[in-house]
Amino acid sequence: MTADNHITYRDACRMGIADALRRDQRVFLMGEDVGRYGGCYAVSKGLLEEFGPERIRDTPLSENAFTGLGIGAAMNGMRPIVEIMTVNFSLLALDQIINNAATIRHMSGNQFGVPLVIRMATGAGRQLAAQHSHSLEGFYAHIPGLKVLAPATLEDARGMLWTALEDPDPVLIFEHVMLYNTSGALAAGAGAVPINKAAIRREGKSVSLITYGGSLPKTLAAADQLAKDGIEAEVVDLRTLRPLDEETILASVRKTRRAVVVDEGWRTGSLSAEISARIMEQALWSLDAPVARVCSAEVPIPYPRHLEDAALPNVPTIVAAARGTLA
Amino acid sequence: MSPAPKLHLTRESLVALLRQMTRVRRFEEKCDELYQVEKIRGFLHLAIGEEAVCTAVMANLTPDDAVVATYREHGHALVRGVSAREIMAEMYGKAQGCSRGRGGSMHLFNAAHRFYGGYAIVGGGIPLAAGLALADKMQGRKRVTACFLGDGAVAEGVFHETMNLAALWKLPVLFVCENNLYAMGTRLDLSESETDLHAKAQAYRMTSESVDGMDVVAVDAAANKATAMIRETGAPYFLECRTYRFRAHSMFDPQLYRTREEVEQWRKRDPIARLAERMRQAGMIREDEISAIEEDVKNEIAEAVRFAEEAPWEAVAELARFVYAESAS
């Protein structure tokens, strides 16, 4: 193994895009301010200089149209990466994502597919208030025809895009805003990773903490605290929100007999509800305690720091929920 | 509006236009009948009266070009080359339909003819069409994507977003606005501040033109000019075809929003009768030739109905197939 590179999650995302652009002439990046500005979270900084304006395309502020253009281009031989600044803005493109991208293969009797990747930022923590901070990935995970990814590590930020671009169907990648500045060492040989498997990020036998994306670092920190009291938490990183890797979730729960779902989405009608239901359906007799959930408060995310913090899952609430299952 | 051009087409091509329009008309009349006896269900949107538009535009496309249509697209698929039997089987919801029965009337697809589908969210196909053209442009292919849209779609935001992008990025799209004066039941002047729809395209610096959509020869000339320009320059073109739907919006529409007199006035401009009459007057067609076309079309449609009747239903076990590609992990 050669020397490791110390990089940020943002760098890893950029490396993934650059890899794809070098590897496959059919790949191009399109979105608001991805070129000259360098991306609203600086993910695509420098790519315009290397790959030129044909392949790094600044779009007008028209999410529904440029997402639709991505769908059409994907249906006609290209492998577009559409960047939408934040998940809240993606609501302007819901028609194209849900009515077209997700339906076309089935509705056309398998004659056409949409090998499109849509990347977007998600989540709270930067005091951006109620129109830039929501976590709607669980909502997209409701939709048959889409695949939904939430890379939480450097390896996934870099490697999931590769696999997503090889997928013949539309894939949505959610990058949590609080992960962009996280950093670490990426093995020089890091490359494509599977997009259909959850990962065990920490092994344990006392309780399963099931999470993804921006909640993973908080959940790992909670597991460290629990360990000081001799509680060995197992941390499951879902990685892929649709399709869910039930096998890994259920195997962990059957082992630990307790489960806490940590999800920055709201509790009502949510991904955490879905995971909880699947555990009840398939592993109820393995449980020693009801499934617990740590979710965002049922409010639009507020601006002031103390209220934003109070609205989100955090280490103490995760620790408390885990202890609750052991009481 | 451009003046009606003189008959510059050959006898052969005029006969072909007459034949195609007759196929579309009779096919849809049969669909209406089949709907009454509940062989066809769901929504059924007939374009009777509007046949000149799809017929003339398709006549100016090559097999290599692409088509994106709306939910009122039976004629578009038929003239583009999708067989009557596959379309009829789709109307029945049968497994041998052109979308495997899964789309029905509003979602006809056919990859072999580059028919990229009927879209039932008004305006939903417009950016997709621009994306097809973007891929052609980026891959250096000289092809045209024809994108059909109704007058109602012009009020949608995605229409304006796409007009801007198509003009800005110079994408080879022929936007064909089938202006039948009603967005379902809302008359154009009740929904648009500017009813001269081709003027909207001009605001995006896109070449545009308005043409009598009840005159197949005029639409043919305009589509010929438009496709030639797109092929030469690669830039988009907006063609507004002023037409009229003789029948209801769908089978559930009591037509409270327009008068019988208005419909009767437009029926006098029936594009099929109009072409036949011009050809008769010019001595270009005999009655027995018109009868022969009708006979051929009748047989083709009867055969399509027979095929649809006999085609199997897709097994329920197949329900969940093709939500994702089967080769995928």
Contacts between the chains, C-beta under 8 A, distances in Angstrom:
chain1	res1	chain2	res2	distance
A	28	B	138	7.0
A	54	B	138	6.7
A	59	B	165	7.2
A	60	B	161	7.2
A	60	B	164	5.9
A	60	B	165	6.5
A	60	B	168	7.1
A	62	B	158	7.9
A	62	B	161	3.5
A	62	B	162	7.8
A	62	B	164	6.8
A	62	B	165	6.6
A	64	B	127	6.7
A	64	B	157	6.9
A	64	B	158	4.8
A	64	B	161	6.2
A	65	B	126	7.8
A	65	B	127	4.4
A	65	B	130	7.3
A	65	B	158	5.6
A	65	B	161	3.4
A	65	B	162	4.7
A	65	B	164	7.7
A	65	B	165	5.5
A	66	B	127	7.4
A	66	B	161	7.8
A	66	B	165	6.8
A	67	B	127	7.3
A	68	B	124	7.6
A	68	B	126	7.2
A	68	B	127	2.5
A	68	B	128	5.1
A	68	B	130	7.2
A	68	B	131	6.1
A	68	B	158	6.9
A	68	B	162	7.1
A	69	B	127	5.3
A	69	B	128	7.7
A	69	B	130	5.2
A	69	B	131	3.9
A	69	B	134	5.6
A	69	B	162	7.7
A	69	B	165	6.5
A	70	B	131	6.2
A	71	B	127	7.5
A	71	B	128	5.3
A	71	B	131	5.7
A	72	B	68	7.9
A	72	B	116	7.8
A	72	B	127	6.8
A	72	B	128	4.1
A	72	B	129	6.2
A	72	B	130	6.3
A	72	B	131	2.1
A	72	B	132	4.3
A	72	B	133	7.5
A	72	B	134	6.9
A	72	B	135	6.9
A	73	B	131	4.3
A	73	B	132	7.2
A	73	B	134	5.0
A	73	B	135	4.2
A	73	B	138	7.5
A	74	B	131	7.4
A	74	B	135	8.0
A	75	B	116	6.7
A	75	B	128	7.3
A	75	B	131	7.2
A	75	B	132	6.5
A	75	B	135	7.8
A	76	B	66	7.3
A	76	B	131	7.1
A	76	B	132	4.5
A	76	B	135	3.7
A	76	B	136	6.6
A	77	B	135	5.3
A	77	B	139	6.1
A	78	B	134	7.6
A	78	B	135	4.5
A	78	B	138	6.4
A	78	B	139	7.4
A	80	B	131	8.0
A	95	B	121	5.8
A	95	B	124	6.1
A	95	B	158	7.2
A	96	B	124	7.3
A	96	B	127	6.5
A	96	B	128	7.6
A	96	B	158	7.9
A	99	B	121	5.0
A	99	B	124	5.8
A	100	B	119	7.3
A	100	B	121	8.0
A	100	B	124	6.1
A	100	B	128	6.2
A	104	B	117	7.1
A	105	B	322	5.4
A	105	B	323	7.0
A	105	B	324	7.1
A	105	B	325	6.9
A	106	B	102	6.1
A	106	B	322	5.1
A	106	B	323	5.3
A	107	B	99	6.5
A	107	B	102	5.7
A	107	B	103	4.9
A	107	B	107	5.0
A	107	B	109	7.4
A	107	B	117	7.6
A	108	B	99	5.4
A	108	B	100	7.9
A	108	B	102	7.7
A	108	B	103	6.8
A	108	B	107	7.3
A	108	B	109	3.8
A	108	B	111	7.8
A	108	B	117	6.2
A	109	B	97	7.5
A	109	B	98	7.6
A	109	B	99	4.5
A	109	B	100	2.7
A	109	B	101	7.3
A	109	B	102	5.4
A	109	B	103	7.2
A	109	B	109	6.8
A	109	B	322	6.9
A	110	B	100	7.0
A	110	B	321	7.4
A	110	B	322	4.1
A	110	B	325	7.8
A	111	B	99	7.3
A	111	B	109	5.2
A	111	B	110	7.0
A	111	B	111	4.1
A	112	B	109	6.4
A	112	B	111	6.4
A	112	B	116	6.8
A	112	B	117	7.3
A	113	B	325	5.7
A	144	B	323	5.0
A	145	B	323	5.5
A	145	B	324	7.3
A	147	B	324	7.6
A	167	B	328	5.9
A	168	B	324	7.8
A	168	B	325	3.9
A	168	B	327	6.8
A	168	B	328	5.6
A	169	B	324	5.0
A	169	B	325	5.8
A	169	B	328	6.4
A	194	B	329	7.3
A	195	B	329	7.8
A	196	B	329	5.3
